[in-house]
Amino acid sequence: MLDYVLIYSLEKGKKINIRYKKDNKVTLRDIKVLNIKNDDIKAYCYLRHEIRNFKKDNILSAIMYNF
């Protein structure tokens, strides 16, 4: 399911919401996926207002918005 949501964001240019774990902290992020290469996700992060890199293994869950 995670792959489906990430590809959906990439192909449709849509914002998704992820739960992301880094350094034993879990954050909620709204992102728009720009590129997927192996397990590296390049995305615009609406929390930080910049392009960030995410490790797929650190994404705990991802959901699509209904708008």
Backbone hydrogen bonds, N-H to C=O, Kabsch-Sander energy under -0.5 kcal/mol:
donor,donor_aa,acceptor,acceptor_aa,energy
5,V,1,M,-2.2
6,L,2,L,-2.4
7,I,3,D,-2.7
8,Y,4,Y,-2.4
9,S,5,V,-2.1
10,L,6,L,-2.2
11,E,7,I,-3.2
12,K,8,Y,-2.6
13,G,9,S,-1.4
14,K,9,S,-0.6
16,I,31,I,-2.9
17,N,63,I,-2.5
18,I,29,R,-3.1
19,R,61,S,-2.1
20,Y,18,I,-0.6
20,Y,27,T,-3.0
21,K,58,N,-2.7
22,K,20,Y,-0.5
22,K,25,K,-2.6
25,K,22,K,-1.5
27,T,20,Y,-2.7
27,T,25,K,-0.5
29,R,18,I,-2.8
31,I,16,I,-2.5
31,I,29,R,-0.6
32,K,44,Y,-1.7
34,L,42,K,-3.3
35,N,42,K,-2.0
37,K,40,D,-2.6
40,D,37,K,-2.6
41,I,39,D,-0.5
41,I,54,F,-3.3
42,K,35,N,-2.7
42,K,40,D,-0.5
43,A,41,I,-0.5
43,A,52,R,-2.7
44,Y,32,K,-2.6
45,C,43,A,-0.6
45,C,50,E,-2.7
46,Y,30,D,-2.8
46,Y,44,Y,-0.6
49,H,45,C,-1.5
50,E,45,C,-1.3
52,R,43,A,-3.3
54,F,41,I,-3.1
56,K,39,D,-3.1
56,K,54,F,-0.5
58,N,55,K,-1.6
59,I,56,K,-1.5
60,L,19,R,-2.8
60,L,58,N,-0.8
61,S,19,R,-1.0
63,I,17,N,-2.6
65,Y,15,K,-0.8
